[in-house]
Amino acid sequence: MKVFRLEQRQLLRIPIEEAWEFFGNPANLPLITPLDLGFRITSPPSERMYPGMMITYTVTPFAGFPIQWVTEITHAHAPTFFVDEQRFGPYRLWHHEHHFQTVPGGTEMTDLVHYGLPFGLLGRIVVPLVRRRLSAIFEFRRQVLEDRFGRPAQAP
């Protein structure tokens, strides 16, 4: 299996505690997910994430084909780090690290995603499509977070 990597950084113009408060609440996931993904949490609501927490949801990455997805929060170290890993879903491997660090002007959030696709050679053929889709999802999230918490100051 070929493992792919996506890394994204974003400055959030809020203190690290506020960033943790927002990202540590699974109920906020739908707010930062594009509507066309049909994202819906199906597990009982919890206001706080914790190691071992399982979150179930459905997504519709391709029109008309809902997919069940189960992730586990495998690590959570407030307010700096948590990891979600797919236990069942569309990927063969999904390991998503979320890092938060206090920096001048707010909190730097770094996402590091390692993922692998199922279906062998067929999966490798659709890598560019999946990469574009993931980039679009993270770009949507970037815009939502900038609208919610403010845009980074422009360099002179």
Backbone as a chain_set.jsonl record, in Angstrom:
{"seq": "MKVFRLEQRQLLRIPIEEAWEFFGNPANLPLITPLDLGFRITSPPSERMYPGMMITYTVTPFAGFPIQWVTEITHAHAPTFFVDEQRFGPYRLWHHEHHFQTVPGGTEMTDLVHYGLPFGLLGRIVVPLVRRRLSAIFEFRRQVLEDRFGRPAQAP", "coords": {"N": [[0.846, -1.182, 0.0], [0.601, 2.148, -0.886], [1.404, 5.055, 0.878], [0.118, 8.238, 1.377], [0.617, 11.754, 1.941], [-0.601, 14.651, 3.498], [-0.134, 17.945, 4.386], [-0.966, 20.751, 6.271], [-1.025, 24.122, 7.277], [-2.275, 26.666, 9.431], [-2.94, 29.913, 10.599], [-4.691, 30.732, 13.415], [-6.523, 33.305, 14.72], [-6.839, 33.35, 17.535], [-6.6, 32.526, 21.053], [-4.74, 29.613, 22.162], [-6.237, 28.01, 23.919], [-8.867, 28.586, 23.239], [-8.888, 27.657, 20.621], [-8.497, 24.93, 21.11], [-10.84, 24.403, 22.539], [-12.779, 24.739, 20.538], [-12.008, 22.82, 18.487], [-11.918, 20.536, 19.997], [-14.491, 19.767, 20.431], [-16.637, 17.564, 19.094], [-19.099, 18.209, 17.916], [-18.663, 20.432, 16.397], [-17.586, 19.617, 14.012], [-19.339, 19.356, 11.664], [-19.573, 22.064, 10.998], [-17.223, 22.794, 9.781], [-17.014, 21.327, 7.529], [-17.518, 20.762, 4.094], [-20.784, 21.273, 2.711], [-21.599, 19.684, 0.552], [-20.536, 17.214, 1.06], [-22.276, 15.825, 2.582], [-22.067, 15.323, 5.314], [-22.717, 13.785, 8.377], [-23.015, 13.348, 11.772], [-23.441, 10.341, 13.501], [-23.173, 9.096, 15.904], [-23.834, 9.12, 19.487], [-24.012, 12.388, 20.908], [-21.152, 14.124, 22.209], [-19.572, 16.465, 24.236], [-16.887, 16.811, 24.685], [-13.795, 15.634, 23.531], [-11.881, 12.621, 23.94], [-9.199, 10.288, 24.584], [-9.715, 7.199, 22.999], [-12.319, 7.65, 22.344], [-14.991, 7.01, 20.156], [-16.221, 8.04, 17.066], [-18.935, 8.118, 14.971], [-20.093, 8.511, 11.65], [-21.786, 9.546, 8.637], [-20.782, 10.066, 5.302], [-20.94, 11.541, 2.069], [-19.084, 11.297, -0.347], [-19.154, 11.032, -3.085], [-21.668, 11.788, -5.316], [-24.759, 10.624, -4.204], [-23.866, 8.255, -2.996], [-23.716, 7.267, 0.001], [-21.424, 6.771, 2.69], [-20.433, 4.888, 5.476], [-18.522, 5.945, 8.236], [-16.082, 5.472, 10.671], [-14.264, 6.83, 13.248], [-11.585, 6.892, 15.597], [-10.536, 8.66, 18.433], [-7.351, 8.622, 19.144], [-5.296, 9.761, 20.563], [-5.099, 12.482, 22.83], [-4.048, 15.446, 23.957], [-4.577, 18.002, 25.71], [-3.734, 21.469, 25.553], [-2.687, 20.934, 23.02], [-2.547, 18.835, 21.073], [-4.055, 16.272, 19.13], [-5.164, 13.098, 17.828], [-6.939, 11.584, 15.215], [-8.044, 8.459, 14.01], [-9.038, 6.393, 11.364], [-11.28, 3.737, 11.778], [-13.109, 2.327, 10.386], [-14.16, 2.778, 7.079], [-13.86, 4.906, 4.143], [-11.139, 4.893, 3.468], [-8.086, 3.028, 3.213], [-6.138, 3.484, 4.998], [-6.155, 5.987, 7.435], [-4.835, 8.513, 9.164], [-4.82, 11.156, 11.188], [-3.251, 13.858, 12.399], [-3.519, 16.551, 14.648], [-2.138, 19.529, 15.474], [-1.484, 22.135, 17.795], [-0.142, 25.312, 18.436], [1.036, 27.991, 20.339], [1.628, 31.104, 18.928], [3.004, 34.299, 17.861], [0.288, 36.466, 17.488], [-1.704, 34.562, 17.693], [-2.797, 31.223, 17.327], [-1.035, 28.629, 15.859], [-2.161, 26.176, 13.777], [-1.57, 22.93, 12.816], [-2.167, 20.457, 10.504], [-1.612, 17.111, 9.904], [-1.904, 14.62, 7.713], [-1.894, 11.235, 7.032], [-2.626, 8.955, 4.582], [-4.051, 6.118, 2.931], [-5.221, 4.368, 0.087], [-7.892, 2.093, -0.776], [-8.297, -0.861, -2.863], [-6.026, -1.477, -4.418], [-4.332, -1.228, -7.475], [-6.379, 0.166, -8.828], [-7.15, 1.976, -6.84], [-4.798, 3.508, -6.744], [-4.94, 4.764, -9.176], [-6.936, 6.668, -8.841], [-5.799, 8.496, -7.143], [-5.015, 11.259, -7.783], [-7.572, 12.475, -7.988], [-8.614, 12.059, -5.387], [-6.706, 13.449, -3.887], [-7.14, 16.088, -4.818], [-9.769, 16.427, -3.911], [-9.471, 16.208, -1.112], [-7.791, 18.432, -0.703], [-9.561, 20.473, -1.43], [-11.491, 20.185, 0.582], [-9.973, 20.883, 2.86], [-9.354, 23.493, 2.149], [-11.897, 24.666, 2.158], [-12.42, 24.43, 4.899], [-10.373, 26.117, 5.861], [-11.295, 28.621, 4.947], [-13.76, 28.844, 6.334], [-12.83, 28.899, 8.991], [-11.267, 31.227, 8.95], [-13.279, 33.106, 8.46], [-14.712, 32.798, 10.798], [-12.877, 33.212, 12.95], [-11.183, 35.252, 12.171], [-8.997, 36.754, 9.762], [-5.543, 36.147, 8.944], [-3.073, 38.706, 9.503], [-2.028, 40.772, 6.807], [1.096, 40.609, 5.146], [3.468, 43.306, 5.002]], "CA": [[0.0, 0.0, 0.0], [1.287, 3.437, -0.932], [0.88, 6.003, 1.866], [0.202, 9.623, 0.924], [0.717, 12.705, 3.048], [-1.106, 16.01, 3.285], [0.185, 18.793, 5.532], [-1.605, 22.058, 6.145], [-0.852, 25.009, 8.434], [-3.163, 27.825, 9.412], [-2.918, 30.757, 11.789], [-5.995, 31.063, 13.977], [-6.325, 34.522, 15.501], [-7.454, 33.109, 18.834], [-5.672, 31.824, 21.954], [-4.699, 28.157, 22.013], [-7.322, 27.406, 24.695], [-10.095, 28.726, 22.453], [-8.756, 26.726, 19.49], [-8.746, 23.591, 21.644], [-12.268, 24.331, 22.88], [-13.53, 24.563, 19.287], [-11.682, 21.561, 17.805], [-12.142, 19.417, 20.905], [-15.926, 19.465, 20.49], [-17.019, 16.921, 17.825], [-20.283, 18.837, 17.323], [-18.232, 21.486, 15.467], [-17.138, 19.031, 12.739], [-20.154, 19.734, 10.5], [-19.383, 23.477, 10.668], [-16.002, 22.975, 8.989], [-17.052, 20.322, 6.468], [-18.376, 21.224, 2.994], [-22.139, 20.725, 2.694], [-21.772, 18.663, -0.484], [-20.076, 15.913, 1.55], [-23.368, 15.169, 3.283], [-21.504, 14.875, 6.581], [-23.694, 13.714, 9.471], [-22.57, 12.542, 12.909], [-24.489, 9.386, 13.863], [-22.959, 8.6, 17.264], [-24.391, 10.02, 20.498], [-23.176, 13.594, 21.047], [-20.264, 14.321, 23.346], [-19.025, 17.814, 24.14], [-15.436, 16.758, 24.842], [-13.147, 14.431, 23.015], [-10.981, 11.952, 24.868], [-8.607, 9.105, 23.956], [-10.615, 6.048, 22.969], [-13.643, 8.065, 21.864], [-15.353, 6.605, 18.802], [-17.181, 8.936, 16.421], [-19.467, 7.52, 13.738], [-20.804, 9.448, 10.798], [-21.909, 9.208, 7.227], [-20.332, 11.065, 4.334], [-21.306, 11.216, 0.695], [-18.036, 11.947, -1.139], [-19.556, 10.99, -4.484], [-23.123, 11.987, -5.337], [-25.675, 9.507, -4.076], [-23.27, 7.06, -2.406], [-23.299, 7.504, 1.388], [-20.454, 5.837, 3.248], [-20.284, 4.923, 6.926], [-17.144, 6.197, 8.625], [-15.872, 5.399, 12.115], [-12.926, 7.228, 13.659], [-11.267, 6.839, 17.019], [-9.554, 9.612, 18.944], [-6.362, 7.732, 19.765], [-4.478, 10.579, 21.461], [-5.608, 13.829, 23.073], [-3.239, 16.127, 24.962], [-5.026, 19.4, 25.712], [-4.439, 21.984, 24.379], [-1.695, 20.993, 21.937], [-2.389, 17.732, 20.128], [-4.904, 15.082, 19.151], [-5.094, 12.259, 16.623], [-8.067, 10.709, 14.888], [-7.7, 7.385, 13.084], [-10.188, 5.655, 10.838], [-11.425, 2.322, 12.126], [-13.901, 1.779, 9.282], [-14.544, 3.866, 6.194], [-13.475, 4.901, 2.732], [-9.7, 4.787, 3.254], [-7.432, 1.836, 3.78], [-5.436, 4.065, 6.144], [-6.405, 7.41, 7.703], [-4.212, 8.916, 10.425], [-4.876, 12.614, 11.11], [-2.706, 14.549, 13.566], [-3.878, 17.967, 14.793], [-1.195, 20.161, 16.4], [-1.78, 23.534, 18.1], [1.011, 25.934, 19.067], [0.916, 29.435, 20.514], [2.571, 31.901, 18.138], [2.554, 35.695, 17.847], [-0.932, 36.684, 16.712], [-2.734, 33.544, 17.904], [-2.458, 29.804, 17.419], [-0.757, 27.94, 14.601], [-2.726, 24.832, 13.721], [-0.967, 22.109, 11.765], [-2.787, 19.165, 10.234], [-0.769, 16.168, 9.182], [-2.741, 13.469, 7.385], [-1.355, 10.132, 6.251], [-3.759, 8.165, 4.112], [-3.853, 5.123, 1.887], [-6.484, 4.056, -0.585], [-8.147, 0.671, -1.019], [-8.477, -1.343, -4.243], [-4.779, -1.694, -5.142], [-4.013, -0.391, -8.631], [-7.511, 1.078, -9.069], [-7.009, 3.046, -5.852], [-3.679, 4.376, -7.134], [-5.365, 5.548, -10.34], [-7.781, 7.791, -8.415], [-5.068, 9.344, -6.198], [-5.142, 12.697, -8.063], [-8.938, 12.892, -7.655], [-8.722, 12.091, -3.928], [-5.854, 14.544, -3.422], [-7.855, 17.339, -5.096], [-10.944, 16.492, -3.033], [-8.986, 16.527, 0.235], [-7.333, 19.824, -0.715], [-10.759, 21.329, -1.445], [-12.095, 20.11, 1.916], [-9.16, 21.682, 3.774], [-9.503, 24.903, 1.764], [-13.197, 25.071, 2.705], [-12.224, 24.593, 6.343], [-9.563, 27.325, 6.048], [-12.166, 29.789, 4.762], [-14.718, 28.892, 7.451], [-12.116, 29.306, 10.197], [-10.921, 32.642, 8.804], [-14.515, 33.873, 8.645], [-15.138, 32.681, 12.192], [-11.875, 33.684, 13.921], [-10.403, 36.361, 11.631], [-7.958, 36.455, 8.777], [-4.192, 36.567, 9.358], [-2.65, 40.026, 9.022], [-1.278, 40.743, 5.549], [2.487, 41.07, 5.239], [3.638, 44.612, 4.332]], "C": [[0.89, 1.243, 0.0], [0.604, 4.371, 0.059], [1.155, 7.413, 1.361], [0.136, 10.542, 2.131], [0.156, 14.057, 2.61], [-0.774, 16.797, 4.542], [-0.356, 20.181, 5.267], [-1.35, 22.842, 7.422], [-1.791, 26.195, 8.283], [-3.003, 28.589, 10.716], [-4.355, 31.064, 12.177], [-5.774, 32.252, 14.909], [-7.073, 34.448, 16.83], [-6.417, 32.436, 19.733], [-5.794, 30.307, 21.798], [-5.853, 27.483, 22.764], [-8.646, 27.478, 23.927], [-10.065, 27.802, 21.235], [-9.053, 25.302, 19.959], [-10.223, 23.396, 21.958], [-13.105, 24.05, 21.625], [-13.28, 23.185, 18.674], [-11.904, 20.343, 18.684], [-13.598, 19.025, 21.046], [-16.359, 18.868, 19.153], [-18.244, 17.549, 17.156], [-19.906, 19.947, 16.341], [-17.763, 20.932, 14.124], [-18.014, 19.421, 11.544], [-19.968, 21.189, 10.073], [-18.205, 23.692, 9.732], [-15.893, 21.955, 7.855], [-17.972, 20.813, 5.351], [-19.73, 20.508, 2.98], [-22.295, 19.589, 1.69], [-21.204, 17.301, -0.084], [-21.177, 15.167, 2.293], [-22.943, 14.616, 4.633], [-22.557, 14.927, 7.688], [-23.154, 12.796, 10.557], [-23.727, 11.64, 13.322], [-24.296, 8.803, 15.258], [-23.57, 9.58, 18.266], [-23.456, 11.213, 20.716], [-22.33, 13.569, 22.319], [-19.634, 15.689, 23.183], [-17.504, 17.838, 24.198], [-14.882, 15.491, 24.247], [-12.177, 13.893, 24.055], [-10.384, 10.741, 24.149], [-9.54, 7.906, 24.089], [-12.006, 6.382, 22.471], [-13.846, 7.617, 20.419], [-16.41, 7.575, 18.286], [-17.631, 8.258, 15.137], [-20.217, 8.582, 12.967], [-20.96, 8.872, 9.408], [-21.387, 10.388, 6.413], [-20.765, 10.591, 2.959], [-20.289, 11.896, -0.227], [-18.343, 11.973, -2.633], [-21.077, 10.953, -4.508], [-23.901, 10.683, -5.228], [-25.122, 8.248, -3.435], [-22.803, 7.334, -0.983], [-22.391, 6.385, 1.89], [-20.443, 6.003, 4.762], [-18.802, 5.114, 7.245], [-17.075, 6.163, 10.138], [-14.434, 5.823, 12.384], [-12.809, 7.105, 15.167], [-10.289, 7.957, 17.34], [-8.537, 8.772, 19.717], [-5.462, 8.464, 20.749], [-5.165, 11.928, 21.62], [-4.824, 14.416, 24.245], [-3.582, 17.617, 24.905], [-3.885, 20.307, 26.155], [-3.6, 21.91, 23.109], [-1.789, 19.932, 20.848], [-3.517, 16.726, 20.267], [-4.806, 14.377, 17.815], [-6.421, 11.553, 16.449], [-7.606, 9.71, 13.832], [-8.969, 6.673, 12.645], [-10.141, 4.217, 11.328], [-12.229, 1.596, 11.053], [-14.28, 2.945, 8.39], [-13.92, 3.768, 4.823], [-11.984, 4.714, 2.463], [-9.195, 3.438, 3.763], [-6.663, 2.254, 5.035], [-5.838, 5.522, 6.236], [-5.869, 7.698, 9.094], [-4.054, 10.433, 10.35], [-4.413, 13.206, 12.434], [-3.112, 16.015, 13.508], [-2.942, 18.55, 15.849], [-1.576, 21.627, 16.566], [-0.599, 24.105, 18.867], [0.765, 27.427, 19.163], [2.026, 30.118, 19.735], [2.131, 33.36, 18.238], [1.315, 35.842, 16.953], [-1.993, 35.611, 16.899], [-2.193, 32.143, 18.065], [-2.173, 29.265, 16.021], [-1.306, 26.53, 14.719], [-2.07, 24.109, 12.545], [-1.727, 20.795, 11.696], [-1.78, 18.336, 9.466], [-1.595, 14.904, 8.982], [-1.913, 12.476, 6.579], [-2.537, 9.275, 5.854], [-3.327, 7.205, 3.019], [-5.21, 4.749, 1.325], [-6.64, 2.547, -0.775], [-8.076, 0.353, -2.519], [-7.2, -1.384, -5.065], [-4.529, -0.698, -6.263], [-5.139, 0.597, -8.935], [-7.458, 2.252, -8.098], [-5.907, 4.016, -6.228], [-4.055, 5.255, -8.316], [-6.152, 6.785, -9.914], [-7.081, 8.72, -7.417], [-5.199, 10.829, -6.541], [-6.543, 13.251, -7.72], [-9.107, 13.033, -6.137], [-7.903, 13.249, -3.371], [-6.54, 15.892, -3.65], [-9.038, 17.518, -4.153], [-10.524, 16.851, -1.605], [-8.5, 17.976, 0.315], [-8.509, 20.788, -0.69], [-11.446, 21.339, -0.081], [-11.306, 20.978, 2.902], [-9.225, 23.167, 3.416], [-10.842, 25.464, 2.255], [-13.057, 25.346, 4.197], [-11.426, 25.855, 6.643], [-10.446, 28.579, 5.955], [-13.152, 29.94, 5.914], [-14.027, 29.401, 8.713], [-11.678, 30.76, 10.129], [-12.148, 33.519, 9.003], [-14.922, 33.9, 10.115], [-14.178, 33.378, 13.162], [-11.017, 34.836, 13.416], [-9.302, 35.892, 10.694], [-6.597, 36.877, 9.322], [-3.873, 37.932, 8.782], [-1.837, 39.851, 7.742], [0.144, 41.257, 5.778], [2.636, 42.392, 4.492], [4.302, 44.5, 2.992]], "O": [[1.819, 1.356, 0.801], [-0.623, 4.47, 0.082], [2.275, 7.74, 0.969], [-0.338, 10.158, 3.2], [0.41, 14.53, 1.502], [-1.098, 16.363, 5.648], [-0.219, 20.716, 4.167], [-1.447, 22.296, 8.521], [-2.067, 26.663, 7.179], [-2.94, 28.0, 11.795], [-5.133, 31.585, 11.378], [-4.92, 32.196, 15.793], [-7.829, 35.349, 17.196], [-5.46, 31.841, 19.236], [-6.823, 29.794, 21.357], [-6.39, 26.483, 22.288], [-9.444, 26.542, 23.964], [-11.088, 27.231, 20.859], [-9.771, 24.558, 19.29], [-10.788, 22.341, 21.672], [-14.021, 23.228, 21.65], [-14.228, 22.46, 18.373], [-12.061, 19.233, 18.176], [-13.908, 18.041, 21.718], [-16.443, 19.597, 18.164], [-18.405, 17.428, 15.942], [-20.739, 20.363, 15.535], [-17.562, 21.702, 13.184], [-17.476, 19.786, 10.499], [-20.182, 21.517, 8.906], [-18.183, 24.661, 8.973], [-14.817, 21.747, 7.294], [-19.093, 21.239, 5.626], [-19.812, 19.301, 3.207], [-23.035, 18.637, 1.939], [-21.375, 16.329, -0.819], [-21.018, 13.985, 2.6], [-23.409, 13.554, 5.047], [-23.199, 15.953, 7.913], [-22.869, 11.624, 10.312], [-24.857, 12.103, 13.477], [-25.167, 8.085, 15.748], [-23.799, 10.743, 17.932], [-22.235, 11.051, 20.708], [-22.75, 13.059, 23.357], [-19.2, 16.036, 22.084], [-16.898, 18.826, 23.783], [-15.432, 14.406, 24.435], [-11.715, 14.621, 24.934], [-10.987, 10.221, 23.211], [-10.082, 7.641, 25.162], [-12.797, 5.478, 22.202], [-12.98, 7.82, 19.568], [-17.373, 7.889, 18.986], [-16.806, 7.87, 14.31], [-20.887, 9.439, 13.544], [-20.357, 7.86, 9.053], [-21.538, 11.548, 6.796], [-20.933, 9.395, 2.72], [-20.579, 12.936, -0.819], [-17.848, 12.835, -3.359], [-21.695, 10.166, -3.79], [-23.735, 9.767, -6.033], [-25.84, 7.253, -3.335], [-21.621, 7.605, -0.767], [-22.572, 5.214, 1.554], [-20.444, 7.125, 5.27], [-17.938, 4.518, 6.602], [-17.914, 6.757, 10.815], [-13.496, 5.255, 11.824], [-13.791, 7.201, 15.903], [-9.327, 8.177, 16.604], [-8.827, 8.275, 20.805], [-4.924, 7.851, 21.671], [-5.743, 12.455, 20.67], [-4.927, 13.943, 25.377], [-2.971, 18.385, 24.163], [-3.134, 19.94, 27.059], [-3.774, 22.732, 22.209], [-1.177, 20.094, 19.792], [-3.899, 16.363, 21.38], [-4.42, 14.967, 16.806], [-6.97, 10.993, 17.398], [-6.885, 10.054, 12.895], [-9.854, 6.39, 13.452], [-9.096, 3.568, 11.296], [-12.051, 0.397, 10.837], [-14.682, 3.997, 8.888], [-13.502, 2.695, 4.389], [-11.602, 4.404, 1.334], [-9.806, 2.806, 4.625], [-6.549, 1.494, 5.997], [-5.861, 6.224, 5.225], [-6.388, 7.187, 10.086], [-3.262, 10.942, 9.557], [-5.086, 13.077, 13.457], [-3.058, 16.643, 12.45], [-2.954, 18.107, 16.998], [-1.947, 22.289, 15.597], [-0.105, 23.495, 19.816], [0.339, 28.058, 18.196], [3.201, 29.77, 19.857], [1.006, 33.636, 18.656], [1.308, 35.393, 15.807], [-3.078, 35.721, 16.329], [-1.26, 31.9, 18.831], [-2.982, 29.43, 15.109], [-0.964, 25.787, 15.639], [-2.027, 24.622, 11.427], [-1.905, 20.11, 12.703], [-1.174, 18.802, 8.502], [-1.941, 14.21, 9.937], [-1.307, 12.834, 5.57], [-3.357, 8.909, 6.696], [-2.369, 7.451, 2.286], [-6.223, 4.813, 2.021], [-5.656, 1.821, -0.916], [-7.817, 1.24, -3.333], [-7.266, -1.332, -6.293], [-4.514, 0.513, -6.043], [-4.869, 1.752, -9.265], [-7.696, 3.395, -8.49], [-6.062, 5.224, -6.052], [-3.548, 6.369, -8.448], [-6.051, 7.834, -10.551], [-7.71, 9.642, -6.897], [-5.479, 11.615, -5.636], [-6.664, 14.369, -7.219], [-9.677, 14.015, -5.663], [-8.363, 13.956, -2.474], [-6.523, 16.748, -2.766], [-9.286, 18.616, -3.656], [-11.148, 17.697, -0.966], [-8.772, 18.667, 1.297], [-8.46, 21.81, -0.005], [-11.929, 22.381, 0.364], [-11.895, 21.72, 3.687], [-9.155, 24.013, 4.308], [-10.908, 26.605, 2.714], [-13.52, 26.373, 4.695], [-11.757, 26.588, 7.574], [-10.348, 29.481, 6.788], [-13.355, 31.046, 6.415], [-14.577, 30.241, 9.425], [-11.712, 31.461, 11.141], [-12.065, 34.564, 9.647], [-15.419, 34.911, 10.61], [-14.618, 34.056, 14.09], [-10.192, 35.352, 14.171], [-8.761, 34.794, 10.824], [-6.5, 37.849, 10.072], [-4.344, 38.281, 7.699], [-1.059, 38.906, 7.611], [0.358, 42.222, 6.512], [2.001, 42.586, 3.455], [4.509, 45.51, 2.319]]}, "num_chains": 1, "name": "protein.A"}
